[in-house]
Amino acid sequence: MHKYFAKPLFLGKKIEFLTECHSTNDELLSRIRKYDEQEGFILYTDHQTKGKGQRGNVWLSEPGQNLLFSILLKPKSLQISQSHYLNLIAGLAVCDILDQQFGLNTELKWPNDVYIGDQKIAGILVETVLAGQNVEDAVIGIGLNVNQSHFALPSATSIRLLIGEKVDRESLLENITSGIEAKYLFLRSQSYEKIKSAYYQKMRWRGEMHEFKDVNGVFEGEIIGIDETGRLLVKTLEVLKRYDVKEIEFLH
């Protein structure tokens, strides 16, 4: 088993496997409403019957083939306006493992899908519980296509399809967990600009002209980056536009 990070210190100290559930995010959010779960609790499953993605999309996955898990963090000093950094560190951790362990060339499509070329290999969904102006609890859900070999859409791929062999999912989970923990500790040290800079190195379509669609129709623009609250910045000939998650569609 390849190791690219030290064993996690606290993420995964408590870990629970469910053969099947609606979604690991929903299940973990339900747990923290009922019990005082410790930071670092990981819930993973072989099959989600109602897996969720950004925009309320459904995440489809063959049972027993992929990594479907959620991690509980308690970033109590993180302000609501900074919560998008949780997306950034999770995405960067997944990219690091895929690049270093399997020799892949990943990109992060805003707000946080992981792509290889024009194909999606992973999705991340962060859901938070707030206390005043701060994040009390954060559940980071990750769906990573690992050993699935057939997809309904040509825009999806898996590690197995890309490297030609099956992958040990539990070892992969430990490596990703270690990576998230390292970046989370970095986030807690308030290294926001360094995290954003690393994200920009991986940001899909950044600095390129592409077609997008918003409420006013199709337009051509260039992704500049993200603003202080995580909104997408797209520059057109006339103006710099800012978009929340459900306000823009990537075309080509």
Helices and strands as residue ranges (DSSP letters): E 15-18, H 24-34, E 42-45, G 54-56, E 67-73, G 80-82, H 84-102, E 106-109, E 113-116, E 119-131, E 134-144, H 159-163, H 169-188, H 192-202, E 209-214, E 217-226, E 232-235, E 240-243, G 245-247, E 249-250
